[in-house]
Amino acid sequence: MPEDLIYEGKAKKVFATDDPEILLHRYKDDATAFNAQKRGSWKDKGKTNATMSAAIFTYLEAHGVPSHFIEQVDETTIKTKRLTMLPVETVVRNVAAGSLSRLLGFEEGRKLSSPIVELCYKNDELGDPMLNWYHFRELGVSDEDLKFCEELGLKVNQVLAPFFDERGVTLVDFKIEAGRDTGGTLMLADEISPDTCRFWDKVSGERLDKDRFRRDMGGMEEAYAEMLRRVTEITQRGAVD
Ligand code: TMP
């Protein structure tokens, strides 16, 4: 398939293909944090993000959550439908951490009584601020689309929290994105990986995600490899309990 680079982001490249409705997303080993003020890179990050996204999108599809994912084409590349993305990042949280801890003054690790959904405006210049529905209306994002994002976030959480729990991991929080295909159908998009989720080992509390990079903890390569192993190799309930 001929490749034509149409976008290069902080952690991935997106290519057009000879089919106008199909894209290739190639994940890089590069990482940024704090709106690209901090930069780094580690081995096999791209492989983990592509392979884990592929496995999780496949699992979600089988559990009633369609996405842009079509297939994984090589270690670091997935083939997807081309969507028009909503300018919304939907964050779902089960345990207080990161910006929620700062917002509410909650200690990191405090279990939330029910999942919290946040809607953020996807805009790097503004630092992806959390907005309310009035702000989004002003930006031209409809209530229907926001409702879709909230329901999608809760549904993904409902499917993935037990999936990770069975693999010995607490799904602390995650960020997803959504877009519309050419027929107008909204669906899950982007990636689901240690870049976009907080994963804590259920027993040790060890962080198995990008916070290791954000917080200068080291051990990113090992943590990403461990998450990839748990998602792709551990299939039996209770295998790691
Ligand atoms: P936060 O606590 O920093 O707001 O992050 C919430 C979740 O969103 C966490 O799982 C990491 C993810 N996230 C992204 O995917 N992209 C981002 O740019 C940020 C800030 C967080």
Boltz pocket constraint, residues with backbone or C-beta under 6 A from the ligand:
constraints:
  - pocket:
      binder: B
      contacts: [[A, 91], [A, 97], [A, 98], [A, 99], [A, 100], [A, 128], [A, 173], [A, 174], [A, 175], [A, 195], [A, 196], [A, 197], [A, 198]]
      max_distance: 6.0
